[in-house]
Amino acid sequence: MAPLVRTPPASERLVLIPAIDKRNTTGYKNVTYDRSKKRFVAKVRDGGKRVHLGRFNTAEEAATAYARSEYGRADAAKLLQPRSALTAAGLEAIRQAEREGLTLTASSNNSTGYKGVTFCPKQKGTKKYMLQEWVCGKQVSLGYFATAEQAALFYARREADRDTTDLTTPPPPPPPPEPSSAAGAEAVR
């Protein structure tokens, strides 16, 4: 007999949390694939202990189980928390990411909302957002930025293997389209 699949009521608003770790192949936070059982597993760590939430046929079912758990609801609440109004510099960083075809990596693990970005209120000067990354088991600072969005843009460029030497310089514009043969002949005459 096939297992009974319960469809969530319309009033139940679930947020499936996307994976933060780039090594995650399922696309969802706290969801892995067990090759020996050929099933998806939802599990979390709570105070150093592993909490098993179940095995599922699809990654979406496992992500839904995580979203329904107290851990998933807490993560969703962090993601849905209203963020402070964007500054002009922050808005420009978001627009620049869109122009470059980059996605700013969201995170529910910190107050800034972006992966690796931490707000440092005691930092002197105007650059109070620190970007950090784990490299070979050590946390390395990648710099301080005026806005969380600028730090996230730097991280997105780094992940895409783009030049990160100067954040203020936009990428070069695309080459102009070549004229068609009819237009080219017209211009020669």
DRENRO-455646 format. One line per 4 residues: their letters; for each residue x, y negated, z of N, C-alpha, C. Coordinates in nm, 4 decimals. Each point is the difference from the previous one (the first is absolute). Example, Ala and Ser with C-alpha at 12.3 -4.5 7.8 and 13.67 -1.06 7.14 Angstrom:
AS = 1.3190:0.5690:0.7800:-0.0890:-0.1190:0.0000:0.0900:-0.1200:0.0000 | -0.0350:-0.1050:-0.0720:0.0820:-0.1190:0.0060:-0.0770:-0.1090:0.0730
***
This chain:
MAPL = 0.0850:0.1181:0.0000:-0.0850:-0.1181:0.0000:0.0890:-0.1236:0.0000 | -0.0304:-0.0935:-0.0876:0.0780:-0.1238:-0.0110:-0.0266:-0.0887:0.1210 | 0.1038:-0.0727:0.0443:-0.0215:-0.0888:0.1157:-0.0967:-0.1126:-0.0340 | -0.0773:-0.0379:0.0973:-0.0956:-0.1087:-0.0160:0.0748:-0.1331:-0.0001
VRTP = -0.0195:-0.0793:-0.1033:0.0663:-0.1295:-0.0093:-0.1001:-0.1071:0.0404 | 0.0341:-0.0750:0.1025:-0.0888:-0.1051:0.0496:0.0341:-0.1300:-0.0704 | -0.0987:-0.0619:-0.0598:0.0228:-0.1307:-0.0608:-0.0207:-0.1052:0.1074 | 0.0908:-0.0963:0.0077:-0.0130:-0.1009:0.1053:-0.1217:-0.0884:-0.0236
PASE = -0.0674:-0.0425:0.1060:-0.1134:-0.0910:-0.0168:0.0471:-0.1331:-0.0576 | -0.0915:-0.0697:-0.0649:0.0351:-0.1272:-0.0644:0.0495:-0.1022:0.1020 | -0.0471:0.0119:0.1248:0.0410:-0.0973:0.1014:0.1427:0.0244:0.0492 | 0.0538:0.1213:-0.0229:0.1363:0.0311:0.0443:0.0994:-0.0608:-0.0987
RLVL = 0.0764:-0.0957:0.0461:0.0946:-0.0706:-0.0860:0.1403:0.0513:0.0299 | 0.0523:0.0847:-0.0883:0.1313:0.0585:0.0202:0.1024:-0.0703:-0.0867 | 0.1182:-0.0151:0.0547:0.1113:-0.0570:-0.0749:0.1070:0.1077:-0.0080 | 0.0266:0.0484:-0.1214:0.1062:0.0983:-0.0182:0.1314:-0.0760:-0.0030
IPAI = 0.0891:0.0318:0.0928:0.1243:-0.0737:0.0172:0.1026:0.0496:-0.1017 | 0.0514:-0.0878:-0.0857:0.1000:0.0443:-0.0985:0.1326:0.0324:0.0687 | 0.0751:0.0881:-0.0638:0.1299:0.0392:0.0544:0.0970:-0.1161:-0.0083 | 0.0829:-0.0135:0.1017:0.1016:-0.1038:0.0020:0.1331:0.0568:-0.0477
DKRN = 0.0279:0.1224:0.0418:0.1266:0.0644:-0.0334:0.0013:0.0363:-0.1484 | 0.1021:-0.0436:-0.0720:0.0043:0.0263:-0.1439:0.0251:0.1471:-0.0315 | 0.0404:0.0792:0.1009:0.0189:0.1438:-0.0209:-0.1310:0.0770:0.0124 | -0.1057:-0.0649:0.0466:-0.1290:0.0650:0.0171:-0.0596:0.0268:-0.1376
TTGY = -0.0330:0.1262:-0.0275:-0.0518:0.0368:-0.1318:-0.1516:0.0055:-0.0055 | -0.0677:-0.0060:0.1156:-0.1462:0.0085:-0.0003:-0.0657:-0.1352:-0.0244 | 0.0701:-0.1070:0.0331:-0.0566:-0.1336:-0.0170:-0.0721:-0.0530:0.1224 | -0.0101:0.0814:0.1049:-0.0729:-0.0417:0.1198:0.0861:0.0167:0.1241
KNVT = -0.0159:-0.0913:0.0934:0.0745:0.0032:0.1253:-0.0419:0.1218:0.0830 | 0.0989:0.0675:0.0586:-0.0192:0.1159:0.0871:-0.0667:0.1188:-0.0683 | 0.0133:0.0092:-0.1320:-0.0497:0.1143:-0.0756:0.1173:0.0626:-0.0742 | 0.0191:0.1304:0.0194:0.1065:0.0734:-0.0678:-0.0603:0.1204:-0.0710
YDRS = 0.0815:0.0634:-0.0843:-0.0451:0.1207:-0.0687:0.0787:0.1181:0.0519 | -0.0700:0.1036:0.0464:0.0623:0.1223:0.0490:0.0050:0.0986:-0.1162 | 0.1198:0.0185:-0.0569:0.0139:0.0867:-0.1178:-0.0304:0.1456:0.0321 | 0.0326:0.0459:0.1214:-0.0248:0.1407:0.0335:-0.1498:0.0303:0.0084
KKRF = -0.0777:-0.0923:0.0505:-0.1457:0.0198:0.0130:-0.0770:-0.0587:-0.1187 | 0.0710:-0.0783:-0.0821:-0.0613:-0.0669:-0.1160:-0.1204:-0.0853:0.0426 | 0.0217:-0.0762:0.1073:-0.1041:-0.0883:0.0514:0.0640:-0.1295:0.0468 | -0.0809:-0.1044:0.0091:0.0454:-0.1289:0.0504:-0.0222:-0.0045:0.1512
VAKV = 0.0946:-0.0583:0.0712:-0.0038:-0.0038:0.1462:-0.0050:-0.1450:0.0462 | -0.0902:-0.0276:0.0919:-0.0058:-0.1321:0.0636:0.0517:0.0165:0.1417 | 0.1061:-0.0750:0.0347:0.0554:0.0068:0.1351:0.0635:-0.1334:0.0348 | 0.0049:-0.0285:0.1296:0.0572:-0.1254:0.0491:0.0911:0.0303:0.1179
RDGG = 0.0792:-0.0994:0.0355:0.0822:0.0080:0.1209:-0.0591:-0.0962:0.1016 | -0.0190:0.0504:0.1228:-0.0551:-0.0821:0.1066:0.0877:0.0178:0.1230 | 0.0766:-0.1027:0.0324:0.0874:0.0066:0.1165:0.1041:0.1103:-0.0110 | 0.0495:0.0252:-0.1201:0.1008:0.1032:-0.0201:-0.0577:0.1386:-0.0239
KRVH = -0.1297:0.0161:0.0135:-0.0640:0.1298:-0.0240:-0.0706:-0.0012:-0.1351 | 0.0042:0.1134:-0.0666:-0.0671:0.0131:-0.1290:-0.1451:0.0407:0.0229 | -0.0922:-0.0734:-0.0612:-0.1424:0.0292:0.0106:-0.0482:0.0445:-0.1371 | -0.0431:0.1256:-0.0098:-0.0450:0.0595:-0.1260:-0.1485:-0.0334:-0.0196
LGRF = -0.0339:-0.0615:-0.1116:-0.1392:-0.0388:-0.0257:-0.0717:0.0986:-0.0913 | 0.0745:0.0890:-0.0665:-0.0639:0.1020:-0.0826:0.0671:0.0191:-0.1348 | -0.0444:0.1069:-0.0701:0.0461:0.0322:-0.1360:-0.1173:-0.0190:-0.0956 | 0.0303:-0.0502:-0.1200:-0.1062:-0.0365:-0.0929:0.0383:0.0383:-0.1429
NTAE = -0.1004:0.0102:-0.0860:0.0240:0.0376:-0.1390:0.0576:-0.1143:-0.0821 | -0.0342:-0.1234:0.0335:0.0492:-0.1147:-0.0773:0.0644:-0.1025:0.0926 | 0.0849:-0.0819:-0.0588:0.0654:-0.1065:0.0768:-0.1033:-0.1004:0.0499 | -0.1031:-0.0256:-0.0793:-0.1038:-0.0953:0.0387:-0.0762:0.0481:0.1233
EAAT = -0.0286:0.1318:0.0065:-0.0690:0.0534:0.1171:0.0865:-0.0152:0.1252 | 0.1300:0.0279:-0.0151:0.0914:-0.0144:0.1141:0.0101:-0.1465:0.0423 | 0.0078:-0.0909:-0.0980:0.0074:-0.1432:0.0306:-0.1284:-0.0477:0.0666 | -0.1125:0.0554:-0.0408:-0.1284:-0.0347:0.0613:-0.0038:0.0478:0.1449
AYAR = 0.0532:0.1198:0.0259:0.0048:0.0507:0.1377:0.0865:-0.0913:0.0859 | 0.1130:-0.0442:-0.0555:0.0857:-0.0929:0.0748:-0.0735:-0.1315:0.0233 | -0.0702:-0.0512:-0.1025:-0.0718:-0.1271:0.0125:-0.1098:0.0082:0.1064 | -0.0615:0.1183:0.0145:-0.1066:0.0169:0.0998:0.0550:0.0170:0.1413
SEYG = 0.1274:0.0366:0.0112:0.0587:0.0208:0.1330:0.0239:-0.1345:0.0685 | 0.0230:0.0052:0.1304:0.0266:-0.1240:0.0735:0.1268:-0.0672:-0.0512 | 0.0966:0.0787:-0.0464:0.1258:-0.0551:-0.0510:-0.0241:-0.0755:-0.1316 | -0.0786:0.0607:-0.0869:-0.0304:-0.0636:-0.1284:-0.0843:-0.1255:0.0165
RADA = -0.0946:0.0031:0.0943:-0.0817:-0.1193:0.0231:0.0856:-0.1145:0.0532 | 0.0993:0.0336:0.0828:0.0893:-0.1040:0.0523:0.0846:-0.0593:-0.1134 | 0.0497:0.0857:-0.0900:0.0764:-0.0491:-0.1152:-0.0867:-0.0881:-0.0900 | -0.1229:0.0434:-0.0240:-0.0909:-0.0761:-0.0855:-0.0309:-0.1358:0.0622
AKLL = -0.0160:-0.0027:0.1308:-0.0274:-0.1272:0.0676:0.1156:-0.0965:-0.0181 | 0.1224:0.0526:0.0040:0.1171:-0.0860:-0.0219:0.0013:-0.0548:-0.1419 | -0.0338:0.0866:-0.0974:-0.0001:-0.0445:-0.1400:-0.1088:-0.1032:-0.0269 | -0.1155:0.0171:0.0656:-0.1139:-0.0884:-0.0250:0.0027:-0.1264:0.0840
QPRS = 0.1004:-0.0102:0.0880:0.0100:-0.1170:0.0863:0.0173:-0.1255:-0.0845 | -0.0744:-0.1063:0.0317:0.0170:-0.1212:-0.0792:0.1406:-0.0551:0.0158 | 0.0567:-0.0392:-0.1110:0.1356:-0.0537:0.0021:-0.0070:-0.1518:-0.0019 | 0.1061:-0.0619:0.0457:0.0034:-0.1452:0.0014:-0.0029:-0.0527:-0.1432
ALTA = -0.0425:-0.1226:-0.0146:-0.0109:-0.0609:-0.1326:0.1384:-0.0082:-0.0642 | 0.0017:0.0258:-0.1298:0.1263:-0.0037:-0.0727:0.0497:-0.1427:-0.0160 | 0.1306:-0.0142:0.0077:0.0612:-0.1286:-0.0301:0.0188:-0.0083:-0.1512 | 0.0353:-0.1181:-0.0476:0.0241:-0.0167:-0.1442:0.1147:0.0901:-0.0452
AGLE = 0.1039:0.0113:0.0822:0.1143:0.0845:-0.0356:-0.0395:0.1473:-0.0023 | -0.0831:0.0416:0.0947:-0.0462:0.1384:0.0032:-0.0872:0.0329:-0.1189 | -0.0896:-0.0917:-0.0344:-0.0863:0.0192:-0.1159:0.0816:0.0058:-0.1284 | 0.1031:-0.0829:-0.0100:0.0866:0.0009:-0.1178:0.0750:0.1328:-0.0111
AIRQ = 0.0422:0.0575:0.1127:0.0684:0.1297:-0.0016:-0.0935:0.1099:-0.0501 | -0.1274:-0.0051:0.0398:-0.0978:0.0983:-0.0469:-0.0220:-0.0159:-0.1500 | -0.0138:-0.1221:-0.0462:-0.0174:-0.0249:-0.1445:0.1215:0.0476:-0.0786 | 0.1199:-0.0254:0.0552:0.1234:0.0421:-0.0665:0.0050:0.1530:-0.0105
AERE = -0.0414:0.0686:0.1039:-0.0035:0.1466:-0.0038:-0.0951:0.0482:-0.1091 | -0.1155:-0.0650:-0.0131:-0.0955:0.0363:-0.1050:0.0589:-0.0244:-0.1376 | 0.0685:-0.1137:-0.0178:0.0619:-0.0305:-0.1297:0.1056:0.1035:-0.0370 | 0.0709:0.0497:0.1004:0.1061:0.0974:-0.0243:-0.0522:0.1435:-0.0031
GLTL = -0.1293:0.0181:0.0248:-0.0581:0.1336:-0.0015:0.0387:0.0823:0.1223 | 0.0275:-0.0664:0.1120:0.0412:0.0683:0.1225:-0.1159:0.0060:0.0988 | 0.0042:0.0989:0.0881:-0.0991:0.0135:0.1058:0.0686:-0.0202:0.1335 | -0.0530:-0.0902:0.0800:0.0547:-0.0224:0.1340:-0.0476:0.1149:0.0888
TASS = 0.0939:0.0727:0.0612:-0.0305:0.1202:0.0762:-0.0625:-0.0351:0.1347 | -0.1254:0.0395:0.0154:-0.0724:-0.0279:0.1240:0.0404:0.0989:0.1084 | -0.0169:-0.0408:0.1243:0.0295:0.0861:0.1133:-0.0968:-0.0309:0.1126 | -0.0470:0.1058:0.0644:-0.0877:-0.0201:0.1154:0.0796:0.0100:0.1290
NNST = 0.1320:0.0138:-0.0107:0.0834:0.0206:0.1183:0.0510:-0.1280:0.0640 | -0.0261:-0.1151:-0.0598:0.0483:-0.1238:0.0621:-0.0985:-0.1131:-0.0237 | 0.0231:-0.1114:0.0645:-0.0949:-0.1113:-0.0057:0.0078:-0.0793:-0.1293 | 0.1093:0.0121:-0.0753:0.0116:-0.0778:-0.1238:-0.0800:0.0617:-0.1135
GYKG = -0.0241:0.1302:0.0063:-0.0760:0.0674:-0.1045:0.0854:0.0516:-0.1140 | 0.1319:-0.0180:0.0056:0.0882:0.0444:-0.1071:0.1079:0.0918:0.0546 | 0.0357:0.0991:-0.0786:0.0999:0.0988:0.0406:0.1358:-0.0640:0.0245 | 0.0568:0.0283:0.1152:0.1346:-0.0453:0.0328:0.0112:-0.1452:0.0430
VTFC = -0.1112:-0.0735:-0.0003:0.0025:-0.1432:0.0318:-0.0440:-0.0206:0.1449 | 0.0810:-0.0725:0.0747:-0.0278:-0.0269:0.1410:0.0019:-0.1502:0.0244 | -0.0956:-0.0482:0.0791:-0.0033:-0.1411:0.0369:0.0884:-0.0200:0.1217 | 0.0930:-0.0939:-0.0085:0.0936:-0.0299:0.1096:-0.0210:-0.1446:0.0440
PKQK = -0.0912:-0.0247:0.0951:-0.0327:-0.1372:0.0383:0.1158:-0.0754:0.0647 | 0.0950:0.0705:0.0609:0.1116:-0.0672:0.0665:0.1153:-0.0315:-0.0943 | -0.0101:0.0422:-0.1250:0.1041:-0.0281:-0.0987:0.0043:-0.1505:-0.0267 | 0.1200:-0.0567:0.0016:0.0152:-0.1434:-0.0255:-0.0197:-0.0290:-0.1477
GTKK = -0.0502:-0.1194:-0.0286:-0.0193:-0.0413:-0.1384:-0.1377:0.0382:-0.0510 | -0.0182:-0.0115:-0.1316:-0.1303:0.0252:-0.0603:-0.0167:0.1435:-0.0473 | 0.1071:0.0754:-0.0096:-0.0086:0.1378:-0.0487:-0.0157:0.0940:0.1193 | -0.1260:0.0367:0.0274:-0.0312:0.0786:0.1186:-0.0469:0.1415:-0.0310
YMLQ = 0.0002:0.0410:-0.1267:-0.0430:0.1342:-0.0368:0.1218:0.0817:-0.0420 | 0.0289:0.1049:0.0768:0.1167:0.0830:-0.0259:-0.0424:0.1252:-0.0770 | 0.0783:0.0349:-0.1022:-0.0232:0.1204:-0.0777:0.1075:0.1008:0.0364 | -0.0429:0.1191:0.0403:0.0925:0.1067:0.0353:-0.0345:0.1268:-0.0758
EWVC = 0.1031:0.0850:-0.0174:-0.0188:0.1265:-0.0705:0.0902:0.1046:0.0646 | -0.0428:0.1250:-0.0035:0.0826:0.1090:0.0513:0.0894:0.0490:-0.1123 | 0.1318:0.0010:0.0256:0.0977:0.0486:-0.0970:0.0908:0.0982:0.0729 | 0.0010:0.1249:-0.0457:0.0848:0.1048:0.0590:-0.0193:0.0099:0.1518
GKQV = -0.1242:-0.0079:0.0452:-0.0291:0.0149:0.1420:0.0237:-0.1231:0.0846 | 0.0381:-0.1108:-0.0625:0.0220:-0.1243:0.0741:-0.0914:-0.1087:-0.0544 | -0.0488:-0.0850:0.0897:-0.0845:-0.1102:-0.0421:0.0887:-0.1180:-0.0389 | -0.0198:-0.0475:-0.1238:0.0831:-0.1060:-0.0551:-0.0878:-0.1213:-0.0285
SLGY = 0.0464:-0.1177:0.0416:-0.0733:-0.1234:-0.0271:0.0302:-0.0458:-0.1424 | -0.1058:-0.0306:-0.0749:0.0157:-0.0471:-0.1376:-0.0133:-0.1511:-0.0098 | -0.0306:-0.0665:0.1119:-0.0055:-0.1450:-0.0006:-0.1226:-0.0559:0.0684 | -0.0002:-0.1324:0.0116:-0.1108:-0.0748:0.0592:-0.0670:-0.0829:-0.1082
FATA = -0.1317:-0.0137:0.0089:-0.0785:-0.0689:-0.1017:-0.0992:-0.0946:0.0658 | -0.0446:-0.0994:-0.0752:-0.0930:-0.0992:0.0531:-0.1403:0.0571:0.0189 | -0.0402:0.0950:-0.0863:-0.1327:0.0603:0.0125:0.0117:0.1514:-0.0103 | -0.1009:0.0688:0.0527:-0.0038:0.1460:-0.0096:-0.0111:0.0431:-0.1453
EQAA = -0.0706:-0.0786:-0.0796:-0.0190:0.0339:-0.1414:0.1317:-0.0085:-0.0769 | 0.0836:-0.0970:0.0331:0.1300:-0.0109:-0.0662:0.0875:0.1204:0.0351 | -0.0048:0.0429:0.1255:0.0761:0.1178:0.0402:-0.0525:0.1245:-0.0712 | -0.1327:0.0121:-0.0118:-0.0595:0.1146:-0.0686:0.0344:-0.0016:-0.1483
LFYA = 0.0073:-0.1193:-0.0610:0.0395:-0.0121:-0.1404:0.1442:0.0469:-0.0182 | 0.0878:-0.0403:0.0909:0.1395:0.0437:-0.0050:0.0064:0.1524:0.0072 | -0.0784:0.0592:0.0928:-0.0021:0.1454:0.0158:-0.0520:0.0670:-0.1274 | -0.1059:-0.0545:-0.0598:-0.0563:0.0581:-0.1221:0.1008:-0.0058:-0.1144
RREA = 0.0710:-0.1114:-0.0119:0.1031:-0.0112:-0.1033:0.1115:0.1010:0.0243 | 0.0381:0.0162:0.1248:0.1064:0.0959:0.0337:-0.0435:0.1426:-0.0332 | -0.1246:0.0344:0.0318:-0.0520:0.1333:-0.0300:-0.0072:0.0255:-0.1504 | -0.0243:-0.1054:-0.0773:-0.0093:0.0125:-0.1456:0.1368:-0.0140:-0.0670
DRDT = 0.1077:-0.0043:0.0807:0.1369:-0.0154:-0.0513:0.0158:-0.1258:-0.0848 | -0.0627:-0.1079:0.0448:0.0146:-0.1290:-0.0682:0.1018:-0.0847:0.0732 | 0.0461:-0.1051:-0.0671:0.0981:-0.0906:0.0591:-0.0636:-0.0742:0.1168 | 0.0660:0.0035:0.1144:-0.0518:-0.0665:0.1193:0.0936:-0.1097:0.0481
TDLT = 0.0916:-0.0448:-0.0859:0.0970:-0.1004:0.0441:-0.0635:-0.1357:0.0221 | -0.0991:-0.0366:-0.0819:-0.0625:-0.1314:0.0140:-0.1508:0.0144:-0.0118 | -0.0699:-0.0154:0.1107:-0.1450:0.0162:-0.0010:-0.0730:-0.1170:-0.0629 | 0.0638:-0.1146:-0.0090:-0.0708:-0.1166:-0.0512:-0.0045:-0.0017:-0.1524
TPPP = 0.0905:0.0695:-0.0656:0.0030:0.0004:-0.1455:-0.0971:0.1044:-0.0529 | -0.0972:-0.0414:-0.0798:-0.0919:0.0983:-0.0568:0.0730:0.0828:-0.1061 | -0.0523:0.1185:-0.0322:0.0649:0.0808:-0.1016:-0.0058:-0.0707:-0.1350 | 0.0893:0.0347:-0.0928:-0.0019:-0.0669:-0.1296:-0.1315:0.0261:-0.0720
PPPP = -0.0468:-0.0984:-0.0788:-0.1265:0.0189:-0.0712:0.0175:0.1051:-0.1092 | -0.1086:0.0643:-0.0399:0.0107:0.0990:-0.1072:0.0381:-0.0691:-0.1305 | 0.0653:0.0724:-0.0910:0.0388:-0.0613:-0.1267:-0.1243:-0.0405:-0.0793 | 0.0108:-0.1077:-0.0798:-0.1171:-0.0427:-0.0779:-0.0338:0.1058:-0.1045
PEPS = -0.1282:0.0117:-0.0344:-0.0377:0.0985:-0.1010:0.0573:-0.0401:-0.1363 | 0.0393:0.1026:-0.0742:0.0551:-0.0276:-0.1327:-0.1145:-0.0344:-0.0938 | 0.0236:-0.0952:-0.0908:-0.1077:-0.0367:-0.0924:-0.0307:0.1144:-0.0953 | -0.1284:0.0079:-0.0395:-0.0376:0.1025:-0.0952:0.0584:-0.0338:-0.1371
SAAG = 0.0009:0.0949:-0.0921:0.0640:-0.0224:-0.1302:-0.0689:-0.1124:-0.0765 | -0.1333:-0.0115:0.0110:-0.0707:-0.1060:-0.0710:0.0346:-0.1359:0.0589 | 0.0047:-0.0086:0.1326:0.0334:-0.1253:0.0653:0.1455:-0.0346:-0.0253 | 0.0873:0.1005:-0.0052:0.1417:-0.0225:-0.0248:0.0236:-0.0531:-0.1400
AEAV = -0.0722:0.0545:-0.0974:0.0148:-0.0474:-0.1373:-0.0502:-0.1430:-0.0114 | -0.1058:-0.0300:0.0729:-0.0568:-0.1349:0.0003:0.1014:-0.1004:0.0559 | 0.0715:0.0416:0.1088:0.0954:-0.0906:0.0646:0.1230:-0.0232:-0.0866 | 0.0376:0.0964:-0.0856:0.1190:-0.0124:-0.0823:-0.0223:-0.1016:-0.1115
R = -0.1210:-0.0077:-0.0516:-0.0288:-0.0881:-0.1152:0.0060:-0.1410:0.0330
***
